């Protein structure tokens, strides 16, 4: 595929692609339980060990292997981010497309609703959702999805409005093509580029939001591991066992950097306005 | 005569490796003070890039001058090589010594600033005028380009002025510092033919008054006749012919120039109309399309609650009929309602009143019908870039409830061959085709359902002249072969003369004159038709001035409930009538 080749040719795309690819592999191994140690096993004698050949990233207060927990945590965070971003994409696309196409009152209604959602800070909105339905993985998926739906709605509605005015859509209307056909073939197909960019960037933010929620104890619940949870567990041991904080912190930072770099590269490649600068 | 500008072996390239990617490949010409050179060529021939290289604006578009020299004699008599000049030097030369007018007056002006402040800027920068002095200078500049009521217009923003007025403002800005050279890059292409005539008259007059030299870039060789002293014809980055105006037009040497002159539709006032169809008024055959009293109004909303306060009367009481195998051309300038008429017939715009029916007797509601298809103006926008050609061609059939089967594929291949495209086009995407090929695809798509009426909305206007001629030929062939009726909407009288059997002239939402093509073009009766026809440029009208006329089109916005007075038609022949002037 030419897009993959273009990403590889793009400097930040190459870096972002490698990081994201690496994280995906780690997440896969983590979820399958293919970790150096059992992530839940408590090695009582080896509590708070610094990194060594046996425990690559040391052990925590209960003697659990940090590296294994980190792998499981990445998997956990990815599942939550991917699920929530998929939901947000789906909802946002449907809302944005119909708002642009039907216009008038429906457009007004949807966009004002989205404005209300956008007016809340993301974390506050997620907290609100969680307070209503109680903490847990699925709650954080729902919360993050709700937070990002307005962004996707806006991303879809803008270009959809301009596509709606293009001649090929008018042509389709003169043939009498069905609304569904026009929305999927003529509008959605032309929105794949901007949507891909937005999905990649939203994944970075979803990762961060998930970590924040878990850090606050509202996302993933112990003993399951998640990046935010590991940070929050170790914040009292920052001075005695800094590795407990450094590794999850770096993991979050590099992961978000990777997704952002990839997203920027995709924007350069897929956005026709900047395409010339790359080619 | 002293040479003002001397270009020799100019080469311009683009991209990372400009030498390998040359767009202009060694052109040379001299220009004396007070002389006009016209550069003619089709899109992509490098004519605009050559002109942009002269004031080095090409640098901002990613271009590099890779060779040659451009020597300009400055006002103080010194010579400067513009290819080697530094940017600060160029800033002093641009505007002060070389003025430029662009194609799109609507996008060349900043929409949030008044036109007054934009003209004043030029005076402030190059002449150091300030405050009241600058305002007075700006007002004089507007007077000079014959904008009536200049003092008041200075406070207008660009959206309050028409395209023709804006182009005058652009000219006023370009001329603010009395440049010795004016570069006009397709200054009238975006304008209506009547407005074009006025701008041409203005440029010719100003040239005489100030004695400046001009480089006039155009794709329309007909326009060149009226203004140029010498002509340079460009093809693929090279000047294929350079010579005196009369020599180029009467005695072209290079085959490409000959080809270009042949391809350009020459307007001949009704002498070249088609004679392959005669309306038989005695035999009462049924029209394929009958439109009666078609009216389209768009509400104008205002006030706190957005209640309609008035209406734009875009189309008012339009009536015509169309016989099988006949072409009715609707001509008129932008805003005259010709496109809205077509779009409401096809159900893209809701009509306020009136009815139209096709041969099968159906009255079209708000969905299209198989018997009527449309081809749009812009071939680049009317095909979905993400769909393959077979999907694109299948769409009308699928929409009409058909199935994608072998039979349909066979029809696609047949039509592709018929419009002159290879069979393997089916597996390709729109971006792999040129503008002319795309328009052929659009025509094939329109024919998929075997329609009886095809609406062609400026279908050849966006194409280069030689491509345009071929597509017109194709349309005429298809019409004969399938007995199609065409509703041909265009602003280009020369094209209309080639394809139309009958012509309807629209002005301010109404048909003001309708009849057979020959009568309308040779003996126009309505004052607007006369004005329209006298504005058409042609290569036979050399150095002829077009009259200046600064009248504005009447407003189409009327208060709610306004009904125009009933119209009265004057008959002039068997098939020719015009609206009586009130």
HADDOCK unambig.tbl for C-alpha pairs under 7 A between the chains (distance, minus, plus):
assign (segid A and resid 166 and name CA) (segid B and resid 381 and name CA) 6.12 0.50 0.50
assign (segid A and resid 166 and name CA) (segid B and resid 382 and name CA) 6.97 0.50 0.50
assign (segid A and resid 167 and name CA) (segid B and resid 376 and name CA) 6.90 0.50 0.50
assign (segid A and resid 167 and name CA) (segid B and resid 381 and name CA) 5.42 0.50 0.50
assign (segid A and resid 167 and name CA) (segid B and resid 382 and name CA) 4.41 0.50 0.50
assign (segid A and resid 168 and name CA) (segid B and resid 381 and name CA) 6.24 0.50 0.50
assign (segid A and resid 168 and name CA) (segid B and resid 382 and name CA) 3.96 0.50 0.50
assign (segid A and resid 168 and name CA) (segid B and resid 383 and name CA) 5.17 0.50 0.50
assign (segid A and resid 168 and name CA) (segid B and resid 384 and name CA) 5.85 0.50 0.50
assign (segid A and resid 171 and name CA) (segid B and resid 382 and name CA) 6.91 0.50 0.50
assign (segid A and resid 173 and name CA) (segid B and resid 367 and name CA) 6.94 0.50 0.50
assign (segid A and resid 173 and name CA) (segid B and resid 368 and name CA) 6.57 0.50 0.50
assign (segid A and resid 174 and name CA) (segid B and resid 346 and name CA) 6.22 0.50 0.50
assign (segid A and resid 174 and name CA) (segid B and resid 367 and name CA) 6.67 0.50 0.50
assign (segid A and resid 174 and name CA) (segid B and resid 368 and name CA) 4.38 0.50 0.50
assign (segid A and resid 174 and name CA) (segid B and resid 373 and name CA) 6.75 0.50 0.50
assign (segid A and resid 175 and name CA) (segid B and resid 368 and name CA) 5.37 0.50 0.50
assign (segid A and resid 175 and name CA) (segid B and resid 369 and name CA) 6.60 0.50 0.50
assign (segid A and resid 175 and name CA) (segid B and resid 370 and name CA) 6.87 0.50 0.50
assign (segid A and resid 175 and name CA) (segid B and resid 396 and name CA) 5.00 0.50 0.50
assign (segid A and resid 175 and name CA) (segid B and resid 399 and name CA) 6.26 0.50 0.50
assign (segid A and resid 176 and name CA) (segid B and resid 367 and name CA) 5.45 0.50 0.50
assign (segid A and resid 176 and name CA) (segid B and resid 368 and name CA) 4.88 0.50 0.50
assign (segid A and resid 176 and name CA) (segid B and resid 369 and name CA) 6.85 0.50 0.50
assign (segid A and resid 176 and name CA) (segid B and resid 399 and name CA) 5.71 0.50 0.50
assign (segid A and resid 176 and name CA) (segid B and resid 400 and name CA) 6.89 0.50 0.50
assign (segid A and resid 177 and name CA) (segid B and resid 399 and name CA) 4.40 0.50 0.50
assign (segid A and resid 178 and name CA) (segid B and resid 399 and name CA) 6.65 0.50 0.50
assign (segid A and resid 186 and name CA) (segid B and resid 384 and name CA) 6.39 0.50 0.50
assign (segid A and resid 189 and name CA) (segid B and resid 386 and name CA) 6.53 0.50 0.50
assign (segid A and resid 190 and name CA) (segid B and resid 386 and name CA) 6.38 0.50 0.50
